[in-house]
Amino acid sequence: MPDISVEHSTKHNDGRGQSAFYATANKVPLPLIERASGIHMWDDQGTSYIDVSSGPVVSNIGHGNAVVAEAMAAQAKKMEYAFARLAQNRPNIEYCQRLAKLAGPGFERIHLTSGGSEAMENAIKFLRQYAIATGKPSKTRVITCQPSYHGATIATLAMNGEIMMKPFLQGFTEPTPKIPAPLTYRLPPNHNIKSYARHCADALESRISELGASNVLAFVIEPVGGLSTGCVVPSREYICQIREICTSHAIHLVFDEILCGMGRTGKFLAAHHWPDALPDIVTMAKGMASGYSPLGAVLAPAIMVDELADLTGFEFQYSYNANPVSSAAGLAVLDEYARLDLTNNAIVTGAKLRKGLESLKAKLPIIGDIRGLGMLLAVEIVADQTTKASFENELQPTDLVRIHGLNNGLMIYSRPTSGGKYGHWFLVSPPLTITTEEATELLERLERTLRDLSDQLCQQNPLE
Ligand SMILES: Cc1ncc(COP(=O)(O)O)c(C=O)c1O
């Protein structure tokens, strides 16, 4: 047993908060952020940082928004909580109506959660309960992509296409069956982007026939990738093909829009880029309350929700579902999106950022690929632009991006997927409120960051 004497406890009560749990924070302490406004954050030393990735693509409306803060305070003063199984509340009703209107036909019913992982869990539980209630109890398998990210609860960890989790999951919970994600940069030999996308969609068909269609509940995919694939954008053909496959086998298609929804890609839902191949279920979170409150959602068709409600009802809840203060935050965030025309700015300033990144790529051989949609962009770092060779993992390129970013006044989110097996990248997805001038400043700081990173990596890199 560890020593938990009073003396020990006092010695270790060193004010590190949650960062005490993180390996990297032990090497380079995380800055202590005291205040934030717009795209900027300031630490306790007064150093400012541009929030390059909106945290993990959360702070879509920017920091320090008084309208949202006041809406939440007003709701908390009026009525802070009413348990959703015992009472309805008006902010929840209004918010669900507004979201459903923005999501459009096929997404009339909204189940609110406290975040993305919970939304993903609830989407699968909803489909499972629907399958049982409608006489299809053999439908248990959920197919996901390799690589992919769907959350950090035990069930969603099993859904993630993350090979580093193998020992953690072994004998603990069963990973979902995987098919390759339609990656676009590092392709297997003899494939181009188009042929590889077809290969990946064909893999869905094969996996379904291996498992037996009557056993497959759903196929879950990030329609535009986040950190797991470095913002991979699949082709229209791919999306149409997976839609067709799912329909033909009566398998639900689920879009995980937890990161890419809420206007990030230039449409309210990423699904709206392919309106004739809509999914059956969408999950959202992150930008919904933009960091002001924990909030996520499952979007489902009225026809399914109402049928299940008539049969058994969807019988799962958490204490914070449909929370009035979170709903008030969500409503105020939607007002701010409309007032500031944020979805449009994802297109306009997103294009400027992309252009700026492309010109950095022309100057800096360390940039291998720029990809993404709207203002959801990723920069892939390589040791060699021609061969696409990655830096050695031991050099910890993604960690170094974060550290050099901090030294140059940037807060950058980067994390290697599957221990760097698919490459190393970081996200450029600042708050959607970013102006042209701020985008220029971001790019200037990023150029300095990448030059510093390149100097350090190229000195150490055995490939050089
Ligand atoms: C695509 C995707 N799905 C699910 C999640 C999990 O969301 P949360 O961290 O809110 O639980 C994330 C979080 O990064 C995500 O990017």
The ligand as an ORCA input file, in Angstrom:
! r2SCAN-3c Opt
* xyz 0 1
  C     -14.291     12.670    -33.110
  C     -14.409     12.649    -31.612
  N     -15.308     11.833    -31.043
  C     -15.466     11.784    -29.709
  C     -14.692     12.553    -28.858
  C     -14.877     12.477    -27.370
  O     -15.419     13.682    -26.886
  P     -15.200     14.126    -25.379
  O     -13.749     14.391    -25.209
  O     -16.062     15.351    -25.245
  O     -15.697     13.030    -24.515
  C     -13.730     13.407    -29.417
  C     -12.861     14.201    -28.555
  O     -11.806     14.667    -28.947
  C     -13.576     13.451    -30.821
  O     -12.660     14.236    -31.410
*
